[in-house]
Amino acid sequence: MKTCGDKINSTQKLAEFIQDKYDPENSGFISTERFRDLLAAHGSELDPHKLEVLLALADGNADGKICYQDFVNLVSSEDELEMSNKRSNSFRRAILQGSRQLRNSALREEVGLGLSRRLVRHVAYETLPREVDRKWYFDSYTYCPPPWLMLAITIAEVVVFMYYGFQLNRWVLQVSSPYFLKGPLPYHPQLRAQAWRYLSYIFMHAGIEHLGLNMAMQLLVGVPLEMVHGALRIGLVYVCGVLAGSLAVSVTDMTAPVVGSSGGVYALVSAHLANVVMNWSGMKCQFKLFRMAMALVCMSVEFGRAVWLRFYPPAFPPCPNPSFVAHLGGVAVGLTLGVVVLQNYEQRLQEQSLFWIFFSVYTLFILCGIFWNIFAYSLLDVKLPPPP
């Protein structure tokens, strides 16, 4: 019985054999007739799902030529060999539609697209590093369901901010109001036994500049990622970043409260930026270096604001201003768990060993944080600020 490694070697040898024998001039194309003959001779050595897609590739080209690079993209990746039936069948249907054939033309060169389809194509190039993934995503995405999660969280944050803005009659540095931390949402070390505060603090923001920067990054990065990876995966990264942020504060900055969605936002943004860097040559988004620089500038500005606020003299001592450590917790989640989630596009995460390694480490951190909050404050005799 052939192993996955044997199948990979077979497809690589087949690709090299095709180029050497049938495209010695490196023109970039091979005859569909000869391609079918090769599949008939060597098809038994290939993965069944891959063979089905290759046959669809041959059937979908009426001009008698197949782009060699598209063939290599389809057969050279181990991830493609392990793809599910759902993806192979969907990709085959996309090829057989006839309106979009896997030739030398890239998805970016398609014309006559409506606004919604251009948006889908833009998102594909912003988030996916391989052309075969971008084409399949473009063909299969239907806006059903829409990217509701990031939009819902953002709307809820705006509503809560507007409520407190009118109630406190303050839109900048709301945290300096004596009533800001009295609500049921922000995390406060004296109220750490109320478990929902480790998550609900994301709906409270220190001021309009805090909310504005988080909203911008959340929408510009989170919505496209949700469109590609779905609400479940993006929600997992976001919530893990939020929870890691508040627990990191409770462990390292034990006397400080926490507000803002920066833990979740930084988890998404750092995961996306790391994915772009790791797949730099394959990412075809326009001005990617400039966009990465702007994202880093926004993150740095927001983080710098948080550090300044933390050490700014509090309006109501001895309670300090909100901590900035939640940002670092979010970044740690994004660079570990988040990168794995974004790399494994349309593959079941439960089959990825690296995902389980990072998820186990994250779970261990959560358990340590829980026990820390139960026992460490009393053992260390930490002097906490009075309850809000």
Protein Blocks (a to p, Z undefined) as FASTA:
>chain_A
ZZfklmmmmmmmmmmmmmmmmmmnonopacfklmmmmmmmmmmmpcfklmmmmmmmmmmm
mnopacfklmmmmmmpmklmmpcfklmmmmmmmmmnopaccdfbdfklpghiafklmmmm
mmmmmmpcbfklmmmmmmmpgoiacdfklmmmmmmmmmmmmmmmmmnopabhkllpcklm
mpmkbccfklmmmmmlmmmmmmpcfbfklmmmmmmmmmmmmmmmmmmnopklmmmmmmmm
mmmmmmmmmmmmmmbccedjklmmmmmmmmmmmmmmmmmmmpccehklmmmmmmmmmmmm
mmmmmmmmmmpccfbdcbdcddfklmmmmmmmmmmmmmmmmmmgoiafklpmklmmmmmm
mmmmmmmmmmmmmmmmmmnopacdddZZ
